[in-house]
Each structure stands twice: as structure tokens, then as C-alpha cells.
Amino acid sequence: GSVHSFHALARELRVTPWGRRLAPRLRQAAREEIRHARSMRSEAHARGVAVPRQTFSRPSPARSLFDIALENAREGCAFETYSALSAAHQARHAADPELRARFARIAEDETNHAELAWDLHRRFLRELPRQQASALDATLRRALRELAGDDVMSPSSAPVAPELLDIGLPDARVERHLRSELARALEARADELDARV
């Protein structure tokens, strides 16, 4: 899904000169996501786990910059950044050294993807009309509250099965701590951006 998202984003942002300049980073991110999927598929097969086939719909019609910005704020700035932190946690806590090494590589890539999302967010705040930029900031703040678990719509932290702890996933208590601390740090980052724009 991430591969398709990065390719779609590269296509959609071609309408702007700065979007064309970012296209190589977006294509690189798509290649890294392919590598992650292959790496995890290989690990799953080695452990006798069947990987379900994924199907993806045709590309949707091009979206406005505002719609792209809203999705980027939520999925990129908030949840892609958590994805990087989660992979870093797995890189330290997975039982298998090979898995730890794989997650370390994934964490590095995901951190770069999160930085790309924040670079885009900064650009969107500058390029969009003031009213849309304010709505974009509000969307990011809602996503950060959801990430921290402060929002009624936040995903529940169900207990992690023991076999998943072996691959380094945090238990519910640690996950809640990671989410809330990250959300606090990202809130400060959003404040900095607001002050600059």
C-alpha cells in the first residue's frame, strides 16, 4: 500500500515545480517499501507463516494539494513517524539478531520517510491559502491526539500475543508510552513550524 501511495504522490505533485524536485525522494521511498515487504515476506515464509496476497484498486483521480496535504499530515507526519519509532523498538527488542538487523534497516528508511512527510507538511503550510493552512494544522493536531490515545477515535491497544513480543513489538503499556511521548515531541515540532510560517 505504501508503494502505491508514494508513486501516486509523485504523480500528483508533478503539477508543482517543488513537487517535481521531490519526485526522486518519493520514488526512492517506494523502492524502500518494496524492499521492506520482500524482507518481511521472507521472514514470514521462513517461520511458516502464510502471507496473504494484496490487491490494489486503480489509481484514484488526482486530488487537490489541500487533500494531499491533509492525508500527509495524518498518515505521514503522525503515523509514519510512529512507524519509524516502532521499527526502532523492534530493532532493539526482537529476540532474533537477524530480525533486529532487518528492523534497524527498516527503522532508518521509515525515519527518512517521516522526514519527507514533514518536509512536505512545511511546504504545504507555506503554499496553501491561510484558511487551508489552518485546517491542515488542525488535522495534524487531531492526528497527534489520536496517536497519543487522547482522542475517542484512537485505536485500542489490545494485548500483544507472546509470539509477537518475540519480534520486538511493544506490549500495550510500552506502546502507550511510546505513542504519548512521540506525540508530545511532534506537537512541539508542529508548534515550531507554526511559529516559522
Phi, psi and omega in degrees: 000320179295323179301311180297321180296316181294320178295318179297318180297318178300318179295313186292326183276359178297344181288348180243146178300319180290329177295321177296324179292331180276348185306317179299322178294322180292319178293323176298318178299320178298317178297322179293322178294325175297317179298319178299314182298317179296318181298314182288326176297317179299316178296318180298313180298321180297336181258010177075023181260128178283135178257119181293145176286143180253141173239145183234142180286167177297156179304138179281164178301153181302139181261165175287161176301324180297314179296320177297316182298319180297314179295320180298320181299315183284302187282325182273297186295319182272297192276331174291325178293321176294324178302318178297317180295318179298317178295323178295322177297315179296325179296335179265335191243353178297145184290326186269127180300324179295318177296319179301318180295319179296316180292329177296318178294318179296318180300319179297314179296315182295327176297318177296322179294320178296319178297322176299317178299319179291325175298316178297316181301316178301316180295315180299318180301325180283323188275329185282152174303154186308317183296318179291322178298322178294318179294324178295315178299318179298322179296317178298316181298321177296318180296323179290324175295320178295317178302318181285347182086012181273356185251143181298339182271003185292148180294145180284150176262085179290152178303142181272131179299145183307322181293335177282333174296330178297333179266013171090004179293140180288150173286175188301321182294314181292320180299317180298318179297313180301315181297314184291321179292320178295316180300320179297316180295320181288329175298318178295322178295318178297321177299317178300316179298317179301321182292329182279327187281000000 
